[in-house]
């Protein structure tokens, strides 16, 4: 099952010129989103983070890695 998910994400992202990630409060807690971002970065695809005003995303509250 996981191979099918990885294949679907890889095919969808791999054929893209860029991946746009809307930064909302919980976007990076979604495993599929993380897999898409990883796949894009692994394939040298531009990742464009977009902050959505009023979404509740607080950059100051994000812990440093």
N, CA, C, O and CB atoms as a CASP TS submission, in Angstrom:
PFRMAT TS
TARGET T0000
AUTHOR 0000-0000-0000
METHOD Language model
MODEL 1
PARENT N/A
ATOM      1  N   UNK     1       0.822  -1.203   0.000  1.00  0.00           N
ATOM      2  CA  UNK     1       0.000   0.000   0.000  1.00  0.00           C
ATOM      3  C   UNK     1       0.861   1.261   0.000  1.00  0.00           C
ATOM      4  O   UNK     1       0.599   2.190  -0.763  1.00  0.00           O
ATOM      5  CB  UNK     1      -0.932   0.002   1.207  1.00  0.00           C
ATOM      6  N   UNK     2       1.905   1.297   0.868  1.00  0.00           N
ATOM      7  CA  UNK     2       2.730   2.500   0.956  1.00  0.00           C
ATOM      8  C   UNK     2       3.474   2.761  -0.350  1.00  0.00           C
ATOM      9  O   UNK     2       3.737   3.916  -0.684  1.00  0.00           O
ATOM     10  CB  UNK     2       3.725   2.376   2.109  1.00  0.00           C
ATOM     11  N   UNK     3       3.821   1.703  -1.098  1.00  0.00           N
ATOM     12  CA  UNK     3       4.492   1.896  -2.379  1.00  0.00           C
ATOM     13  C   UNK     3       3.588   2.633  -3.357  1.00  0.00           C
ATOM     14  O   UNK     3       4.063   3.463  -4.132  1.00  0.00           O
ATOM     15  CB  UNK     3       4.923   0.549  -2.967  1.00  0.00           C
ATOM     16  N   UNK     4       2.288   2.340  -3.330  1.00  0.00           N
ATOM     17  CA  UNK     4       1.343   3.011  -4.216  1.00  0.00           C
ATOM     18  C   UNK     4       1.218   4.491  -3.868  1.00  0.00           C
ATOM     19  O   UNK     4       1.124   5.339  -4.755  1.00  0.00           O
ATOM     20  CB  UNK     4      -0.027   2.335  -4.142  1.00  0.00           C
ATOM     21  N   UNK     5       1.217   4.790  -2.591  1.00  0.00           N
ATOM     22  CA  UNK     5       1.130   6.182  -2.148  1.00  0.00           C
ATOM     23  C   UNK     5       2.381   6.940  -2.579  1.00  0.00           C
ATOM     24  O   UNK     5       2.288   8.040  -3.124  1.00  0.00           O
ATOM     25  CB  UNK     5       0.948   6.263  -0.610  1.00  0.00           C
ATOM     26  N   UNK     6       3.551   6.350  -2.333  1.00  0.00           N
ATOM     27  CA  UNK     6       4.809   6.996  -2.713  1.00  0.00           C
ATOM     28  C   UNK     6       4.893   7.194  -4.222  1.00  0.00           C
ATOM     29  O   UNK     6       5.357   8.235  -4.689  1.00  0.00           O
ATOM     30  CB  UNK     6       6.002   6.169  -2.226  1.00  0.00           C
ATOM     31  N   UNK     7       4.442   6.192  -4.992  1.00  0.00           N
ATOM     32  CA  UNK     7       4.450   6.312  -6.449  1.00  0.00           C
ATOM     33  C   UNK     7       3.528   7.436  -6.915  1.00  0.00           C
ATOM     34  O   UNK     7       3.895   8.214  -7.796  1.00  0.00           O
ATOM     35  CB  UNK     7       4.031   4.988  -7.095  1.00  0.00           C
ATOM     36  N   UNK     8       2.347   7.524  -6.335  1.00  0.00           N
ATOM     37  CA  UNK     8       1.382   8.558  -6.726  1.00  0.00           C
ATOM     38  C   UNK     8       1.926   9.947  -6.418  1.00  0.00           C
ATOM     39  O   UNK     8       1.810  10.857  -7.239  1.00  0.00           O
ATOM     40  CB  UNK     8       0.038   8.344  -6.006  1.00  0.00           C
ATOM     41  N   UNK     9       2.516  10.113  -5.247  1.00  0.00           N
ATOM     42  CA  UNK     9       3.084  11.409  -4.869  1.00  0.00           C
ATOM     43  C   UNK     9       4.263  11.740  -5.777  1.00  0.00           C
ATOM     44  O   UNK     9       4.378  12.863  -6.267  1.00  0.00           O
ATOM     45  CB  UNK     9       3.528  11.405  -3.382  1.00  0.00           C
ATOM     46  N   UNK    10       5.131  10.769  -6.000  1.00  0.00           N
ATOM     47  CA  UNK    10       6.307  10.989  -6.827  1.00  0.00           C
ATOM     48  C   UNK    10       5.929  11.366  -8.253  1.00  0.00           C
ATOM     49  O   UNK    10       6.514  12.288  -8.822  1.00  0.00           O
ATOM     50  CB  UNK    10       7.181   9.749  -6.834  1.00  0.00           C
ATOM     51  N   UNK    11       4.977  10.682  -8.827  1.00  0.00           N
ATOM     52  CA  UNK    11       4.548  10.976 -10.195  1.00  0.00           C
ATOM     53  C   UNK    11       3.934  12.369 -10.277  1.00  0.00           C
ATOM     54  O   UNK    11       4.239  13.127 -11.198  1.00  0.00           O
ATOM     55  CB  UNK    11       3.539   9.921 -10.684  1.00  0.00           C
ATOM     56  N   UNK    12       3.078  12.711  -9.327  1.00  0.00           N
ATOM     57  CA  UNK    12       2.428  14.020  -9.337  1.00  0.00           C
ATOM     58  C   UNK    12       3.401  15.159  -9.152  1.00  0.00           C
ATOM     59  O   UNK    12       3.296  16.180  -9.832  1.00  0.00           O
ATOM     60  CB  UNK    12       1.385  14.084  -8.269  1.00  0.00           C
ATOM     61  N   UNK    13       4.348  15.004  -8.245  1.00  0.00           N
ATOM     62  CA  UNK    13       5.310  16.068  -7.951  1.00  0.00           C
ATOM     63  C   UNK    13       6.406  16.111  -9.005  1.00  0.00           C
ATOM     64  O   UNK    13       6.825  17.190  -9.423  1.00  0.00           O
ATOM     65  CB  UNK    13       5.926  15.869  -6.558  1.00  0.00           C
ATOM     66  N   UNK    14       6.863  14.963  -9.430  1.00  0.00           N
ATOM     67  CA  UNK    14       7.990  14.887 -10.366  1.00  0.00           C
ATOM     68  C   UNK    14       7.700  15.606 -11.681  1.00  0.00           C
ATOM     69  O   UNK    14       8.613  16.158 -12.295  1.00  0.00           O
ATOM     70  CB  UNK    14       8.337  13.435 -10.646  1.00  0.00           C
ATOM     71  N   UNK    15       6.453  15.606 -12.116  1.00  0.00           N
ATOM     72  CA  UNK    15       6.082  16.247 -13.369  1.00  0.00           C
ATOM     73  C   UNK    15       5.747  17.728 -13.207  1.00  0.00           C
ATOM     74  O   UNK    15       5.272  18.362 -14.150  1.00  0.00           O
ATOM     75  CB  UNK    15       4.910  15.531 -13.973  1.00  0.00           C
ATOM     76  N   UNK    16       5.988  18.279 -12.030  1.00  0.00           N
ATOM     77  CA  UNK    16       5.659  19.678 -11.753  1.00  0.00           C
ATOM     78  C   UNK    16       6.888  20.564 -11.902  1.00  0.00           C
ATOM     79  O   UNK    16       8.019  20.123 -11.698  1.00  0.00           O
ATOM     80  CB  UNK    16       5.072  19.824 -10.345  1.00  0.00           C
ATOM     81  N   UNK    17       6.650  21.807 -12.255  1.00  0.00           N
ATOM     82  CA  UNK    17       7.740  22.780 -12.320  1.00  0.00           C
ATOM     83  C   UNK    17       8.047  23.334 -10.931  1.00  0.00           C
ATOM     84  O   UNK    17       9.179  23.721 -10.641  1.00  0.00           O
ATOM     85  CB  UNK    17       7.385  23.928 -13.287  1.00  0.00           C
ATOM     86  N   UNK    18       7.022  23.366 -10.076  1.00  0.00           N
ATOM     87  CA  UNK    18       7.188  23.885  -8.720  1.00  0.00           C
ATOM     88  C   UNK    18       6.105  23.300  -7.825  1.00  0.00           C
ATOM     89  O   UNK    18       5.050  22.877  -8.298  1.00  0.00           O
ATOM     90  CB  UNK    18       7.136  25.439  -8.705  1.00  0.00           C
ATOM     91  N   UNK    19       6.380  23.285  -6.536  1.00  0.00           N
ATOM     92  CA  UNK    19       5.399  22.849  -5.542  1.00  0.00           C
ATOM     93  C   UNK    19       5.101  24.044  -4.655  1.00  0.00           C
ATOM     94  O   UNK    19       6.003  24.602  -4.031  1.00  0.00           O
ATOM     95  CB  UNK    19       5.920  21.621  -4.697  1.00  0.00           C
ATOM     96  N   UNK    20       3.845  24.434  -4.600  1.00  0.00           N
ATOM     97  CA  UNK    20       3.433  25.552  -3.758  1.00  0.00           C
ATOM     98  C   UNK    20       2.855  24.987  -2.467  1.00  0.00           C
ATOM     99  O   UNK    20       1.945  24.159  -2.497  1.00  0.00           O
ATOM    100  CB  UNK    20       2.393  26.467  -4.490  1.00  0.00           C
ATOM    101  N   UNK    21       3.383  25.434  -1.345  1.00  0.00           N
ATOM    102  CA  UNK    21       2.922  24.960  -0.041  1.00  0.00           C
ATOM    103  C   UNK    21       2.274  26.137   0.681  1.00  0.00           C
ATOM    104  O   UNK    21       2.939  27.117   1.017  1.00  0.00           O
ATOM    105  CB  UNK    21       4.105  24.352   0.805  1.00  0.00           C
ATOM    106  N   UNK    22       0.986  26.028   0.910  1.00  0.00           N
ATOM    107  CA  UNK    22       0.268  27.071   1.650  1.00  0.00           C
ATOM    108  C   UNK    22       0.512  26.857   3.137  1.00  0.00           C
ATOM    109  O   UNK    22       0.105  25.839   3.696  1.00  0.00           O
ATOM    110  CB  UNK    22      -1.268  27.051   1.326  1.00  0.00           C
ATOM    111  N   UNK    23       1.168  27.803   3.771  1.00  0.00           N
ATOM    112  CA  UNK    23       1.536  27.664   5.178  1.00  0.00           C
ATOM    113  C   UNK    23       0.350  27.986   6.073  1.00  0.00           C
ATOM    114  O   UNK    23       0.055  29.146   6.362  1.00  0.00           O
ATOM    115  CB  UNK    23       2.724  28.576   5.521  1.00  0.00           C
ATOM    116  N   UNK    24      -0.306  26.946   6.492  1.00  0.00           N
ATOM    117  CA  UNK    24      -1.396  27.067   7.444  1.00  0.00           C
ATOM    118  C   UNK    24      -0.941  26.434   8.757  1.00  0.00           C
ATOM    119  O   UNK    24       0.155  25.877   8.825  1.00  0.00           O
ATOM    120  CB  UNK    24      -2.705  26.391   6.906  1.00  0.00           C
ATOM    121  N   UNK    25      -1.735  26.512   9.756  1.00  0.00           N
ATOM    122  CA  UNK    25      -1.331  26.090  11.100  1.00  0.00           C
ATOM    123  C   UNK    25      -0.890  24.623  11.160  1.00  0.00           C
ATOM    124  O   UNK    25       0.048  24.305  11.891  1.00  0.00           O
ATOM    125  CB  UNK    25      -2.474  26.312  12.066  1.00  0.00           C
ATOM    126  N   UNK    26      -1.531  23.733  10.423  1.00  0.00           N
ATOM    127  CA  UNK    26      -1.247  22.301  10.543  1.00  0.00           C
ATOM    128  C   UNK    26      -0.694  21.665   9.272  1.00  0.00           C
ATOM    129  O   UNK    26      -0.588  20.441   9.196  1.00  0.00           O
ATOM    130  CB  UNK    26      -2.489  21.582  10.943  1.00  0.00           C
ATOM    131  N   UNK    27      -0.346  22.463   8.285  1.00  0.00           N
ATOM    132  CA  UNK    27       0.058  21.894   6.994  1.00  0.00           C
ATOM    133  C   UNK    27       1.256  20.950   7.118  1.00  0.00           C
ATOM    134  O   UNK    27       1.290  19.914   6.455  1.00  0.00           O
ATOM    135  CB  UNK    27       0.390  23.011   6.019  1.00  0.00           C
ATOM    136  N   UNK    28       2.219  21.284   7.940  1.00  0.00           N
ATOM    137  CA  UNK    28       3.406  20.441   8.034  1.00  0.00           C
ATOM    138  C   UNK    28       3.248  19.259   8.982  1.00  0.00           C
ATOM    139  O   UNK    28       4.207  18.523   9.215  1.00  0.00           O
ATOM    140  CB  UNK    28       4.567  21.266   8.470  1.00  0.00           C
ATOM    141  N   UNK    29       2.069  19.073   9.522  1.00  0.00           N
ATOM    142  CA  UNK    29       1.811  17.885  10.341  1.00  0.00           C
ATOM    143  C   UNK    29       1.155  16.786   9.504  1.00  0.00           C
ATOM    144  O   UNK    29       0.887  15.697  10.014  1.00  0.00           O
ATOM    145  CB  UNK    29       0.917  18.243  11.547  1.00  0.00           C
ATOM    146  N   UNK    30       0.897  17.060   8.238  1.00  0.00           N
ATOM    147  CA  UNK    30       0.290  16.082   7.335  1.00  0.00           C
ATOM    148  C   UNK    30       1.389  15.254   6.665  1.00  0.00           C
ATOM    149  O   UNK    30       2.229  15.815   5.961  1.00  0.00           O
ATOM    150  CB  UNK    30      -0.595  16.789   6.265  1.00  0.00           C
ATOM    151  N   UNK    31       1.402  13.945   6.866  1.00  0.00           N
ATOM    152  CA  UNK    31       2.446  13.102   6.277  1.00  0.00           C
ATOM    153  C   UNK    31       2.524  13.202   4.751  1.00  0.00           C
ATOM    154  O   UNK    31       3.617  13.155   4.186  1.00  0.00           O
ATOM    155  CB  UNK    31       2.212  11.666   6.668  1.00  0.00           C
ATOM    156  N   UNK    32       1.390  13.339   4.087  1.00  0.00           N
ATOM    157  CA  UNK    32       1.400  13.430   2.628  1.00  0.00           C
ATOM    158  C   UNK    32       2.059  14.724   2.157  1.00  0.00           C
ATOM    159  O   UNK    32       2.769  14.733   1.151  1.00  0.00           O
ATOM    160  CB  UNK    32      -0.026  13.341   2.082  1.00  0.00           C
ATOM    161  N   UNK    33       1.826  15.802   2.877  1.00  0.00           N
ATOM    162  CA  UNK    33       2.460  17.071   2.529  1.00  0.00           C
ATOM    163  C   UNK    33       3.970  16.971   2.697  1.00  0.00           C
ATOM    164  O   UNK    33       4.728  17.425   1.839  1.00  0.00           O
ATOM    165  CB  UNK    33       1.899  18.214   3.394  1.00  0.00           C
ATOM    166  N   UNK    34       4.404  16.374   3.803  1.00  0.00           N
ATOM    167  CA  UNK    34       5.837  16.206   4.033  1.00  0.00           C
ATOM    168  C   UNK    34       6.471  15.340   2.950  1.00  0.00           C
ATOM    169  O   UNK    34       7.580  15.621   2.497  1.00  0.00           O
ATOM    170  CB  UNK    34       6.085  15.588   5.410  1.00  0.00           C
ATOM    171  N   UNK    35       5.769  14.290   2.537  1.00  0.00           N
ATOM    172  CA  UNK    35       6.266  13.427   1.473  1.00  0.00           C
ATOM    173  C   UNK    35       6.361  14.181   0.147  1.00  0.00           C
ATOM    174  O   UNK    35       7.311  13.989  -0.612  1.00  0.00           O
ATOM    175  CB  UNK    35       5.363  12.204   1.320  1.00  0.00           C
ATOM    176  N   UNK    36       5.386  15.030  -0.129  1.00  0.00           N
ATOM    177  CA  UNK    36       5.427  15.835  -1.348  1.00  0.00           C
ATOM    178  C   UNK    36       6.587  16.823  -1.323  1.00  0.00           C
ATOM    179  O   UNK    36       7.288  16.981  -2.323  1.00  0.00           O
ATOM    180  CB  UNK    36       4.110  16.582  -1.533  1.00  0.00           C
ATOM    181  N   UNK    37       6.793  17.485  -0.195  1.00  0.00           N
ATOM    182  CA  UNK    37       7.898  18.445  -0.078  1.00  0.00           C
ATOM    183  C   UNK    37       9.234  17.719  -0.224  1.00  0.00           C
ATOM    184  O   UNK    37      10.124  18.184  -0.936  1.00  0.00           O
ATOM    185  CB  UNK    37       7.835  19.197   1.283  1.00  0.00           C
ATOM    186  N   UNK    38       9.370  16.585   0.448  1.00  0.00           N
ATOM    187  CA  UNK    38      10.615  15.804   0.346  1.00  0.00           C
ATOM    188  C   UNK    38      10.861  15.368  -1.096  1.00  0.00           C
ATOM    189  O   UNK    38      11.980  15.484  -1.597  1.00  0.00           O
ATOM    190  CB  UNK    38      10.559  14.565   1.272  1.00  0.00           C
ATOM    191  N   UNK    39       9.830  14.870  -1.762  1.00  0.00           N
ATOM    192  CA  UNK    39       9.960  14.418  -3.143  1.00  0.00           C
ATOM    193  C   UNK    39      10.367  15.563  -4.057  1.00  0.00           C
ATOM    194  O   UNK    39      11.214  15.392  -4.934  1.00  0.00           O
ATOM    195  CB  UNK    39       8.651  13.800  -3.627  1.00  0.00           C
ATOM    196  N   UNK    40       9.767  16.724  -3.854  1.00  0.00           N
ATOM    197  CA  UNK    40      10.119  17.892  -4.661  1.00  0.00           C
ATOM    198  C   UNK    40      11.580  18.270  -4.450  1.00  0.00           C
ATOM    199  O   UNK    40      12.310  18.485  -5.418  1.00  0.00           O
ATOM    200  CB  UNK    40       9.208  19.081  -4.316  1.00  0.00           C
ATOM    201  N   UNK    41      12.007  18.352  -3.212  1.00  0.00           N
ATOM    202  CA  UNK    41      13.386  18.731  -2.923  1.00  0.00           C
ATOM    203  C   UNK    41      14.364  17.687  -3.456  1.00  0.00           C
ATOM    204  O   UNK    41      15.428  18.035  -3.969  1.00  0.00           O
ATOM    205  CB  UNK    41      13.582  18.917  -1.417  1.00  0.00           C
ATOM    206  N   UNK    42      14.009  16.426  -3.336  1.00  0.00           N
ATOM    207  CA  UNK    42      14.861  15.330  -3.809  1.00  0.00           C
ATOM    208  C   UNK    42      15.001  15.346  -5.328  1.00  0.00           C
ATOM    209  O   UNK    42      15.997  14.857  -5.861  1.00  0.00           O
ATOM    210  CB  UNK    42      14.293  13.983  -3.354  1.00  0.00           C
ATOM    211  N   UNK    43      14.019  15.902  -6.027  1.00  0.00           N
ATOM    212  CA  UNK    43      14.029  15.963  -7.491  1.00  0.00           C
ATOM    213  C   UNK    43      14.374  17.359  -8.012  1.00  0.00           C
ATOM    214  O   UNK    43      14.123  17.672  -9.176  1.00  0.00           O
ATOM    215  CB  UNK    43      12.677  15.534  -8.036  1.00  0.00           C
ATOM    216  N   UNK    44      14.953  18.198  -7.140  1.00  0.00           N
ATOM    217  CA  UNK    44      15.355  19.566  -7.510  1.00  0.00           C
ATOM    218  C   UNK    44      14.213  20.397  -8.084  1.00  0.00           C
ATOM    219  O   UNK    44      14.406  21.182  -9.012  1.00  0.00           O
ATOM    220  CB  UNK    44      16.478  19.512  -8.514  1.00  0.00           C
ATOM    221  N   UNK    45      13.036  20.218  -7.526  1.00  0.00           N
ATOM    222  CA  UNK    45      11.865  20.999  -7.922  1.00  0.00           C
ATOM    223  C   UNK    45      11.719  22.144  -6.922  1.00  0.00           C
ATOM    224  O   UNK    45      11.837  21.944  -5.714  1.00  0.00           O
ATOM    225  CB  UNK    45      10.559  20.109  -7.971  1.00  0.00           C
ATOM    226  N   UNK    46      11.467  23.321  -7.430  1.00  0.00           N
ATOM    227  CA  UNK    46      11.326  24.504  -6.583  1.00  0.00           C
ATOM    228  C   UNK    46      10.129  24.351  -5.650  1.00  0.00           C
ATOM    229  O   UNK    46       9.032  24.003  -6.086  1.00  0.00           O
ATOM    230  CB  UNK    46      11.176  25.773  -7.443  1.00  0.00           C
ATOM    231  N   UNK    47      10.348  24.615  -4.368  1.00  0.00           N
ATOM    232  CA  UNK    47       9.272  24.616  -3.380  1.00  0.00           C
ATOM    233  C   UNK    47       9.017  26.064  -2.992  1.00  0.00           C
ATOM    234  O   UNK    47       9.928  26.767  -2.554  1.00  0.00           O
ATOM    235  CB  UNK    47       9.631  23.736  -2.121  1.00  0.00           C
ATOM    236  N   UNK    48       7.769  26.509  -3.155  1.00  0.00           N
ATOM    237  CA  UNK    48       7.406  27.899  -2.883  1.00  0.00           C
ATOM    238  C   UNK    48       6.461  27.934  -1.676  1.00  0.00           C
ATOM    239  O   UNK    48       5.284  27.594  -1.800  1.00  0.00           O
ATOM    240  CB  UNK    48       6.739  28.565  -4.140  1.00  0.00           C
ATOM    241  N   UNK    49       6.970  28.344  -0.513  1.00  0.00           N
ATOM    242  CA  UNK    49       6.088  28.481   0.648  1.00  0.00           C
ATOM    243  C   UNK    49       5.305  29.791   0.548  1.00  0.00           C
ATOM    244  O   UNK    49       5.872  30.843   0.252  1.00  0.00           O
ATOM    245  CB  UNK    49       6.905  28.431   1.973  1.00  0.00           C
ATOM    246  N   UNK    50       4.014  29.716   0.795  1.00  0.00           N
ATOM    247  CA  UNK    50       3.152  30.895   0.720  1.00  0.00           C
ATOM    248  C   UNK    50       2.452  31.062   2.063  1.00  0.00           C
ATOM    249  O   UNK    50       1.708  30.187   2.506  1.00  0.00           O
ATOM    250  CB  UNK    50       2.110  30.770  -0.447  1.00  0.00           C
ATOM    251  N   UNK    51       2.704  32.197   2.697  1.00  0.00           N
ATOM    252  CA  UNK    51       2.036  32.478   3.965  1.00  0.00           C
ATOM    253  C   UNK    51       0.637  33.019   3.682  1.00  0.00           C
ATOM    254  O   UNK    51       0.465  33.964   2.911  1.00  0.00           O
ATOM    255  CB  UNK    51       2.859  33.489   4.819  1.00  0.00           C
ATOM    256  N   UNK    52      -0.350  32.408   4.314  1.00  0.00           N
ATOM    257  CA  UNK    52      -1.734  32.827   4.150  1.00  0.00           C
ATOM    258  C   UNK    52      -2.094  33.736   5.326  1.00  0.00           C
ATOM    259  O   UNK    52      -2.136  33.285   6.471  1.00  0.00           O
ATOM    260  CB  UNK    52      -2.698  31.590   4.066  1.00  0.00           C
ATOM    261  N   UNK    53      -2.350  34.992   5.049  1.00  0.00           N
ATOM    262  CA  UNK    53      -2.675  35.947   6.108  1.00  0.00           C
ATOM    263  C   UNK    53      -3.943  35.528   6.835  1.00  0.00           C
ATOM    264  O   UNK    53      -4.953  35.210   6.208  1.00  0.00           O
ATOM    265  CB  UNK    53      -2.838  37.360   5.532  1.00  0.00           C
ATOM    266  N   UNK    54      -3.883  35.530   8.144  1.00  0.00           N
ATOM    267  CA  UNK    54      -5.044  35.180   8.954  1.00  0.00           C
ATOM    268  C   UNK    54      -5.282  33.692   9.082  1.00  0.00           C
ATOM    269  O   UNK    54      -6.346  33.270   9.536  1.00  0.00           O
ATOM    270  CB  UNK    54      -6.252  35.813   8.387  1.00  0.00           C
ATOM    271  N   UNK    55      -4.288  32.874   8.679  1.00  0.00           N
ATOM    272  CA  UNK    55      -4.475  31.420   8.718  1.00  0.00           C
ATOM    273  C   UNK    55      -4.187  30.836  10.088  1.00  0.00           C
ATOM    274  O   UNK    55      -4.524  29.681  10.351  1.00  0.00           O
ATOM    275  CB  UNK    55      -3.589  30.754   7.691  1.00  0.00           C
ATOM    276  N   UNK    56      -3.574  31.609  10.958  1.00  0.00           N
ATOM    277  CA  UNK    56      -3.210  31.108  12.270  1.00  0.00           C
ATOM    278  C   UNK    56      -1.789  30.577  12.317  1.00  0.00           C
ATOM    279  O   UNK    56      -1.342  30.110  13.364  1.00  0.00           O
ATOM    280  CB  UNK    56      -4.164  30.033  12.688  1.00  0.00           C
ATOM    281  N   UNK    57      -1.066  30.639  11.199  1.00  0.00           N
ATOM    282  CA  UNK    57       0.328  30.183  11.182  1.00  0.00           C
ATOM    283  C   UNK    57       1.197  31.236  11.839  1.00  0.00           C
ATOM    284  O   UNK    57       1.208  32.391  11.412  1.00  0.00           O
ATOM    285  CB  UNK    57       0.814  29.895   9.731  1.00  0.00           C
ATOM    286  N   UNK    58       1.914  30.851  12.861  1.00  0.00           N
ATOM    287  CA  UNK    58       2.737  31.792  13.624  1.00  0.00           C
ATOM    288  C   UNK    58       4.203  31.394  13.506  1.00  0.00           C
ATOM    289  O   UNK    58       4.652  30.464  14.176  1.00  0.00           O
ATOM    290  CB  UNK    58       2.299  31.833  15.116  1.00  0.00           C
ATOM    291  N   UNK    59       4.951  32.098  12.653  1.00  0.00           N
ATOM    292  CA  UNK    59       6.348  31.771  12.454  1.00  0.00           C
ATOM    293  C   UNK    59       7.138  31.820  13.746  1.00  0.00           C
ATOM    294  O   UNK    59       8.039  31.007  13.952  1.00  0.00           O
ATOM    295  CB  UNK    59       6.954  32.702  11.452  1.00  0.00           C
ATOM    296  N   UNK    60       6.818  32.751  14.609  1.00  0.00           N
ATOM    297  CA  UNK    60       7.559  32.897  15.873  1.00  0.00           C
ATOM    298  C   UNK    60       7.366  31.696  16.800  1.00  0.00           C
ATOM    299  O   UNK    60       8.228  31.416  17.632  1.00  0.00           O
ATOM    300  CB  UNK    60       7.123  34.173  16.591  1.00  0.00           C
ATOM    301  N   UNK    61       6.251  30.990  16.667  1.00  0.00           N
ATOM    302  CA  UNK    61       5.954  29.868  17.546  1.00  0.00           C
ATOM    303  C   UNK    61       6.554  28.546  17.052  1.00  0.00           C
ATOM    304  O   UNK    61       6.519  27.548  17.773  1.00  0.00           O
ATOM    305  CB  UNK    61       4.460  29.723  17.690  1.00  0.00           C
ATOM    306  N   UNK    62       7.101  28.530  15.840  1.00  0.00           N
ATOM    307  CA  UNK    62       7.675  27.292  15.284  1.00  0.00           C
ATOM    308  C   UNK    62       9.021  27.043  15.924  1.00  0.00           C
ATOM    309  O   UNK    62       9.893  27.911  15.899  1.00  0.00           O
ATOM    310  CB  UNK    62       7.816  27.375  13.735  1.00  0.00           C
ATOM    311  N   UNK    63       9.206  25.826  16.517  1.00  0.00           N
ATOM    312  CA  UNK    63      10.483  25.533  17.146  1.00  0.00           C
ATOM    313  C   UNK    63      11.592  25.393  16.102  1.00  0.00           C
ATOM    314  O   UNK    63      11.354  24.929  14.987  1.00  0.00           O
ATOM    315  CB  UNK    63      10.379  24.259  17.982  1.00  0.00           C
ATOM    316  N   UNK    64      12.785  25.794  16.475  1.00  0.00           N
ATOM    317  CA  UNK    64      13.928  25.649  15.577  1.00  0.00           C
ATOM    318  C   UNK    64      14.327  24.182  15.507  1.00  0.00           C
ATOM    319  O   UNK    64      14.200  23.454  16.491  1.00  0.00           O
ATOM    320  CB  UNK    64      15.122  26.520  16.048  1.00  0.00           C
ATOM    321  N   UNK    65      14.815  23.740  14.333  1.00  0.00           N
ATOM    322  CA  UNK    65      15.219  22.330  14.196  1.00  0.00           C
ATOM    323  C   UNK    65      16.434  21.977  15.017  1.00  0.00           C
ATOM    324  O   UNK    65      16.880  20.830  14.997  1.00  0.00           O
ATOM    325  CB  UNK    65      15.494  22.010  12.760  1.00  0.00           C
TER
END
